[in-house]
Amino acid sequence: MKKTFQTLGDLAACVGQDVATSDWITVTQAQVNQFAEATGDHQWIHVDVERATAGPFGAPIAHGFLTLSLLPKIFEGAVEVVESRMGVNYGLNRVRFMSPVPVGSRLRGHIKLLSSEPVANDGVQMVWETTIELEGAPKPACIAESVVRRYP
C-alpha cells in the first residue's frame, strides 16, 4: 500500500524509520531478456533457460543489476509526495546482492529513510536503505543504500 506524504518536510520527519513496503513484483524471463539486450549482458545463467535450469541455481536468474534497477518501480509503488514535482537518482552508497533471484520469483522492497538534508533549489537529498525481499528466501535478494534528490 502506497504511503502518501503531503510535503517533503513531512517525509523528512520519518528519518530513521521504516517508511513503506512495496507491492510484490514478479520477475519474468521477458524482463531478463530485455535487460540482457539493453545492457549487452547475455551470460547464460540469465538467458539460456535450458542450460540455466541444469546450472547451479536450478533456473535462470535475474541479473543483479536488474534487481537493483527495480528501485524506481519499488519507490513509485510505495511512496508518494504530493507537493514534489520530481526526483532524481544521485547515486548509491552501498549495494549488496545477497541471494540469486530465480525467474518467476517475487520481490518487494522494504524502504527505510536514513537521512534527509536540504540542497540547492529548495530540494532535499535523501538517503534510503531498501531491502529487496525475495519471497520465501531466508536472505534478501539485495540491500541497497541509494541517494535521491527530490524537488517541490
N, C-alpha and C positions, 0 to 999 in steps of 0.2 A: 504494500500500500504506500502510495506516494505521500511523503511528508512535505507540507507546504508552509513556507515562511513568507511573511509579507515583505520584509526588508532584509538587506544584507546584515544589518545590525542585529536583527532577530536571530539570524543564523549564527552570527559570531558569538552570541550568548551561549552557544552549545559547545564551545571549546572544551575538550576533554571528555566529551560524551559520545556514546553510540547514537548516531543521528537517524539512521534508517537502514532498512533491509530491502533489497530489490526483489522483484518477482523472479521466478526461475526462468532461465534461458537454456534452451536445448541446442547443443552444438551438433550441426549436421555435416555430413560428408560434403554437401554442396558448398557450405561455408568454407570448409577446409580447402577444397579445391580452388575456390575463388581466391582465398588468401594466398595459396601457392602461386597462382597466376599473377596476382598483384605484386608479390614480393620476390618471385623467382626461386622460392624455397620449395623444391619438389622432392624433398627427401622421402624415401619410400615408406617410412613409418607414418607418414601423413596421407599420402595419395595413392599408394598401391594397396588396395583393400585386401587382396588375396595374400600378398606377401606379409602385410602388417598383421593379419589375423594369425599367421603362423609365427610371428615375431615375438619379441619379449613382452609386449603388453597385451597380446591376445586380440588386438583390434587396432585399426588406425587410430591415431591420437591427434588432437589439435596441436598446432604449433604453439609454443609458449607465448610468442608474441601475438598470436590470435587471441589467446585468453586475455592477455594484457590489453589488447585493442578493444575489448568489450567494456572497458571502464566508462566511456561516454554513454553507452547504452544503459549500463547499470545506474549511473547517476541520473540520466534523463528519466528513468522509470521510478526513481526513489526519492529525489529531492527537487523541489521547485521553489524558486524565489520570485514572487510576483513582481516586485519592483527591481528586477535585474534584467537588462536587455541582452546581455551576452556574457559568456565565459570563454576563456582561452586556456589551453594547456600551457603551462610554463615550464614543466619538467618533471623529473622523477628523482627522488632522493634514494630510494631503495626498492628493489624488486627481488622477490624470490619465487621460484616455481617449485612447489613442494610435492605435487602429485601430478602424474600424467592425466590428461583429460581424454578419455575414450570418446570417439564419435558416438553420438546418441545419448551421451550423458547430459545431466542438467547442472547448471551453475547458478549461483546467486551471490550478490555482494552484500557484505555487512560493512557499513560505512561509519567511520569514526572521524570527527573533526579534531585534528591535533593542534592547529593554531590558526589564527586569523589576524592579519596585520594590514593597516591601510597602505595603499600605494597611490601613485600619481593618478590624476583624472578621476578622483573620487572612487577609485577601485579598492578592492580588497584582495589580498593574496592569502589563500587558504591552503593549508597542508592537510591532506586527507590520508588516512590509513584505510585501505579497502582490503578486506579478507574475502577472497573469492572461494566460496564453499563449493565443493564437489559433492553432490548428493550421494549419501551412503559411504563416503570415504572418511577414514579416521583423520586425515590431514587435509588442509585446504589445497586447492589447485594452485593458488597464488596469493601472496600478500604483497601489496604494492603501496608505497607512500608516494602520492602524487601531489604536485603543486599546481594550483589552478588560480587564475585571476578572474574575478567577476566584476562587472561594472553595472551601476544603476542605469 
